[in-house]
Amino acid sequence: MRICLSLDPSRLLRWHLWLAEALAEVPGNEVSCVFAAGCRPLPSIFRLLLELERLVYGFSGKGAVDPVEAALRCLPPPPAGQADVVIDLSGSESLPAARRVLTPIFNGAPGEIGVVAAWVHHQDLLVDLHDTARPLRPWTARPTSADRQVLALRLDSALSCAVPLILKALCEETGSSASANPGPRTALPSCGALSALARVTGTVASKAIGRLDVLARGGRTCGVGWRIDESASLLDKGEAPFRMLTGNADSYLADPFPFRHQGQDFIFVEQYLYSKNRGCIAVVAVNRDGTAGASRIVVEEPHHLSYPFVFEQNGQIWMIPESGAARNVCLYRAVEFPYRWTREACLMEGIEGYDTTPLWHEGGFWFFVSPRLWKSTSWDALSLYHAESLTGSWTPHAANPVLLDARLSRPAGAVIRHGGRALRPVQDCARGYGGAVTFCQIDSLSELEFAQTPIGRIWSGALGCHTYNRRSGLEVIDLFGHMRGLREVTTSYRLLEPEATVSGLSGVSESFGQPLSWPVSPG
């Protein structure tokens, strides 16, 4: 495929290079570039604001809007004749001849200025990829950022997600003829220098106040809620109180997974150690009388661990903790349950994936994983992998990432069966990490398709929530907020209004063929 990037010579940015390199890695692609005659540089005030943020927050590393002029000018010019695809990154009125034109639009505006305007006006991010091959249905992504108040992080997330969105569009067989219209021509948004300066000043002030709040109230952190009810879950009752485990002054607890063994209930958790600035895997024994023991660390590595997915298979008890910081997915086996574990195998290498959630479906294994793509957050996207056996060869889904939506991507616990439906708990991180848990019905899952529909949501008042699990009547959640002094929290579950199916490659919602089994938890 002959692909030509239309670039503005005043904006030759790192995310353009990410895109060019990713396109070039696809066999059969020929990547070239052409420079627009006109220039629309980012206003100089925003370059100054980005430098100010780097000084204030100590940013380092390669940002999405760093200039990389030399590398992009090394791309070859387009060959003679019509290109297969032109990717319009310049907003130019005059583009090379092509059968198909892709134009990324950020919050209704072409180019990075749309992300800046969204930041100035406190708007959620929306990336639309207009495609002349399907003019009535733009491709969309809904990224977020690690800190909505920081411009550099907003730019990193939005532009990082634009790259896989373009790659997905190029892989899709659109089945329609191209339009003569090269793409939308939208007006540049209003985002004056004074507004931007006021935003940065206000952000720095609010973060200073936040640090004082941490000193005064302990800041926002995580705690684990648990309840035992053999007859009904939170999803059945609609509202239920949870006892709280909040760690101690040296650590906090999060990502709970319950497990019953020989009549004793356990909760496996991430125990984040402030002294080491990383998480370990710990276990807490809980009793049917409502009492709980102290947490005890059972797996520790030189890198961060969390999300200890514990399950039983073939007479053995296994654990797959999150180890995205080490860029792998590893399998641990219980040598003496629950306190001694050994690392048994590395299932996937070279993947910075988070909250790996296994599922057995129609005779094969599936992993639901949230990857970090370039400088995106670890909750912007969802990828799927499948294999015939747990330790077999893991193959990426044809449409990876199957979702680019911070509301509905990152796993929040084991898939459960409830009301005859397979429900996938997901983290709603649209407004920030740990915002809420949404339950999505899995409508279709195959090597070519994935589709889900949001149907319900956990609410915890002012507290966020990002994990839900239930096993053998032991139900666990984790909550995010001001946890100091909390002993019990009442949490609600509500159904959502029906909405359109959120789909992957095909855009088609299909019913499940066979019942799901291990490791689906009963709801």
N, C-alpha and C positions, 0 to 999 in steps of 0.2 A: 504494500500500500504506500503510495506517495503522499506524504503528509507535509504540509507547509505551514510554519508558524508565522503569522503576521505580527511583527513586534514594533513597538514604539521605541525609537532609538534613545529617547530620554528616560525610558523605564525598562532597562534590561536587568531583570530581577532573578533572584535565586530560584523562586518557584517556577519560573519559565525554564530554567535549566533542569530542575527536577522533572518537569514534564518532558522535555526533549530527551533526557536520558532514559526515562521510563518507556517512551515510545520507541526509542532506538533498540531497546532490549527485546522487543517483540520480533520474532523471526519474520522476515519478509517486508518489514517497514523500512522506508527510506525517508529520513527526516531532513528537511531543509528549512530555511527561513528567508523572509523578505522584510525589509524595514520600511515602515510607513513614511510618507513624505512629511506629514505634520507631526507635531510633538504635543503631548499632553502630560507633562511631568507632574508628579505629586507636588503640591505646594511646599515650599521650603520650610514653612512652619511645622509641617508634620515630620520632616526629617529631624528638626530640632527637638520636637516632642519625643521622638523615638530615642534620641541620644540622651535626653533627660531621664527617660524611663530606665535606660541601661545604667545610668549613674545611680539613680535612686534605688533600684531593685537589684542591682548587681548582675544583670543579664550577661550571659556569655554564650557563645555558640553561633551557629549560622542561621540567621532569621530568614523568613520567606521573602522579605522585601530588601534584603541586602543587595547592592549592585554587584553584578558579575558580568560586566560588559565584555571583557576579553573572551570568556568562555563561550558566550552566545554569538559573538562575532566570528567565531571559528566554524559555526555551522555553515554548510554549503548553501549556495543560492539554489532556488528551485530549478529543476531541469526544464527544458523547452516543452511546451504543450501544457495540457490541462492537468492539474493536480487531482488526486482522488479526494483529498480533504484539505481544507484550509481551516486552521484554528485561529480565530480572530482575537488576538490579545492586545490589539492596538486601538480599536475603535475607528479604524480608518474608513473613509468613504469609498476608497478604491482598493479592492482586494484582488489577488491573482485569480484567474479562472479556475474553477473547481466544480466537481460534481456535487460536493457537499460542503457546507460551512457550519462550523460549531462556534458559538459565541457565548462565553461565560458572562453572566450578569450577577452582580452582588447587591442584594437588597434593591433591585430595580435599576441599578446603574452599572454601566460598563467599567471595567477596570477596578483597581484597588481602592479608588476613591469611594466606591460604594460601601466597602467595609469600614472605612474611616467615618463616613456619614452615619452608619448604623451605630458605631461606638459613640459618636458625639450625641446622638439622639436616644441613646439607651435602648436600642432595638435589638430583637433577636436576629440572628444571622440566617439568611436564606440565599443559597446559591442556585440559580437557574441556568441551565445550559441549553440555550436555544439551538435547534438543530433543523437545518433546512430539509432534512430527510423525513422529519415528523414535525412540521411547523406548528401544529396545534397542541403538542404535548412536550413541553421542555422537560429535560432531565432535572431532577432536583436533589439537593442535599441540605440538611439542616445541622450544621456543625455548631458547637459551642466553644468555650475556651476555659482554660484552667482558672482564669480570673477575668470576669467580664469588664472590670474597670480598667484593665491595662490594654492599651492600644496594640502593642507589639504582639501580645498573646492572641488577641482577636484576629489580627492579620495572619499570624502563623496558622491558626486553626482553619479559617475560611479558605486560605489559599492552598493549604495542604490537602483539604478535602476536595478542592476543585480538580486536582490532578487525577485521583482515582475516578472521579465522576466522568471526566473526559475519556479516560481509558475504558470505562464501562460502556460509554456510548459508542465508541469505536468497535467494540466487540459485538455489539447488538446487531442482529439482522432486522433492520427496520421494516422491510417489506413494503416500502412506499417510495415513490419517486421524489426526487429533490425539488424544492421550490426554487423559483428564480430569485426570491428575496434573500439576500445574503445574511440577514439577521436584524434584530431590533436596533433602532437608533434612538436611544433615550437621552434625555437631558441630564447633565451632570447635577448631582444633588448640591444643596446648600449646606455648607459646614464651615463657617467662618473661622478665622484664626482666633478671634477672641473667645468664641465658644469652646474651641479645642483647648486653648490655654486654661480657661476656667475649669474644663473637665479634668485636666491633669492636676491642676492645683487642688481641686476638690478631692480627687482620688488620693493624692498623697496625704491630705489632711485626714480623710476618713480612715486610711490605713494606720495613721498615727493614733487615732482614737481607738481603732481596733486593737492595737497593741496594749493600750491602757486597759481595755476591756479584758484582755487575756490576763493581765495582772490582777484585776479586780475580781473577776468571776471565773477564771480558769479557762476562758475562751470556749470555742466550739470543738467538740471532740465526739468520739463514738462510744456507745455502750450497747450491750446485748440484752434484749428482752426475751424472756422464756415463760412458757406456760404449759401445763400438762392437762390435756382433755382428750380422753379416748373417744368421746362421742361426736364432737363437732369442732371444726376448725374455725379460724377467724373468718374465712370465706363463707362458712355456713351461718355463723352467728351475726356477722355484720359489725360487731363491736366486742372487744375483749380486753381485760387488763393483763399486762405482762409484768412479771417481776424483772428487776434490772440487775445486771452485772456490769459494773463500770470500771473495773480495773483498780489501779491505785495511783499514787502520785508519780510513779516511775513509768507507767504504761497505760495504754487503753486497750479495750477489746472490741473486735469487729468481726464480720464475715462468719456468722455462726452456722455450723452444720451439725445436726443431731444424729446420734447413733445409739442403738440399744444392743448390749452384748451381755448374754447370760443374766438377763433380768435387771441389769444396771444401765441407767441412762447416762450418756455423756454428751457434752457439747464441745465440738472442736472449733477453735476460733483462731483468728489472727491476734496475737498479742504484740502490739507495737511498743518497742522499747525506746524511750526518748534518749537514753544514754548512747545507744548504738545507731539511732536514726534509721531503723529498719524493723520490719515485722518478722516474727517467728510464729511457728504453729504451736499452740498450747491446747490443753484439754481441761475441761471442768466437769467433775462428776456432780450430777444433780439427782435429787431424791423426790419421790412421789409426795412427800410431806411438805414440799416447797423449800427445802433447804438445799444449799449448794456448797461444794467444797472450794478450795482455792485453785486458781489456775496453775497449771504445771506445763512448762515448755517441753515439747516432745520432738520437734524437728527444728533445727536451726542451721542456716547456711550463711556464707559470707555476704549474700545478697538478700534483698527483701523477699519475704514469703507472705502469702495471705490466701484467702479463699480456699480453705482445706476441704475439697470435695472428697468425702469418705464414702466408700461403697464396698459391697461384698460380692465376690464372684469366684466360682470354682473352689469354694471352701476357704478362700483367703480373703483378708480385709485389706483394701487398697486405699491409697490417697493420691489425689492429683492436686497439689497446691499451686497457686499462681506464682510463677517465677519469671514474669516478663522482664524484670531487670537483668536477668541472665540470658535473655533471648532464647528460652527453651521451654518445653513442656515435659516434666519428669513424673515418673510413676514411683511411688513408695509402697512398700509392703510392711504390714505389721508383723514384727518378730515376736513381741510379747505385747498384745493389745492391752491397754491403749497407749503404753508409755514408751515402747521401743519400736522404732521404725528403721528400715534400711532402704536406701535408694536402689530400686530394682532396674530401672531402664530410663533412657531418654527417648521420649516418643516423637518429639519434633525439635529440630535445631534451627537456629537462625531466624526465629520468629519472635518478635516482641509482641506477644499476645497476652491478654489479661483476662482473668476469671474464666479459664477454660472449663466448660461444662459438658461432660460426656452424656450421650444418649444412645440407647440401643433401639434401632428402628428398622423393621423389615429385613432382618437378617444381617445387619451391619451396624457398625459403630459410627457415631457422629460426634464431632467436637463443635460447640459454639464458642467462638473466641472473639474478643475485641482487640484488634490490632492497633498499634500506634503507627500512623502513616506519615512519614516525614516529620513535620512539627505539629501534627494534630494532637488532640488529647487522646487518652486511652478509652474514651467512651463515645467517640464520634461515629464509630463504624462497627459492623458485625461481619465476621467471616466464618465460613463453615468448612470443615474438613471431614472426609469419610474414609473408612478402612474396613476390611473384612474382619480383622481381629484387633484387639486392643493394642498389641505390640506389633501390628503389621505396618504396611506402608500407608501413610496418610496422604490423601490426595485432596488438593484444594477444590472447592466448588467452582463450577464453570463461571459463576457470576460474582465471584469474590471481588470486593466486599459486597455481600448481598444487601446490606443496608448502609446508608450514610445519613444517619439521623440520631442525634444525641438524645432524643426522647425515647427511643425504642430499640437501641442496639445492645448495650452492654448487659451481659447476663447478671441476674440477681439471685440465683439459686437454682436448684434442680428443677427440671420439668416435672410438673405434677399432673395427676389425673384427677379432675374434679367435674362432677356433673356430666360424665361421659365425654369430656373434652380434655385434650392435652393442652395444658397452660404453661407458658414460658414466662417466669418472672423476669422483668427487665428493669434496669435502672433508668429513671427519667432524670437526665442530667441537663436538660435544656437551660435551666437557670443556675446550674452549678452542680458539682459532684455531691452525691448523697441526697438529692432532692426528694425522690419518692420512688416507690415500686409500682409498676404497672404490670398487669397480667395480660399476656397476649395468647389468644388461641392460635395454635399452629394449624394452618389450613392446608399447607402443601410443603412436602419435604422430599426432594429427590436429587439426583446428581445434576439436574438441569434447572430445578425450580425450588423456590422457597417463598412462602407467603404466610403472613400472620395478621391477626386482627386484634387490636386492643379491646378488652372487654371489661376490665375492672382495675381498681386502684386502691392502694393502702394510704390512709391519711393518719397523720400523727400530730395534728395541730401545727405548732411552730417548729416541731422537730422534723428533720428529714429522715428518710429511710432508704437503705439501698441493698438489703438482703432479706430474703424470706425462705424458710425451709420448714418442713414438717415430716416427722417420721415416728411411727409407733406411738402416736398421741402426743409426742413432744414437739411443740411448735416454737420456732425461734425467729426473731427479727433482729436487725441492728438499727439503732437510731442515731441521728447526728444532730448535735446542737449543744446547748448548755446543759451538761449532764450532771454537774456537781450536786450531790445531795438527793438525786432522784432514786426512789426505791421502787416505784411502780408507775407505769404509763398505760393509759387506755388508748387503744388504737382501733381505727375503724376501717372497714372495707366497703367500697361502694361500686356498683356497676356503672359503666360509662355509657354514654349515648352511642348508638351504632354509628360507625363511620366507615369510610372506604378501607378496603384491605390494603395493608402495607406489603408490597410484593418485592420479589427479587428479580431475576433475569427475565422471566416470561411475562410477568404482570398478570398471571392467571391464578385465581384462587381455586384449589381443588380440595376435596374431602380426603381424609386419611384413608389409606387402604387397609392397614392392619393395626390392631391395638399396639400401643407402645408398651415396652417392658423395661427391663433394667436400663439405666437407673432412674426410672420415673418414680417419684414418691407419691403415695396416696394423699390426696388433698384433705 
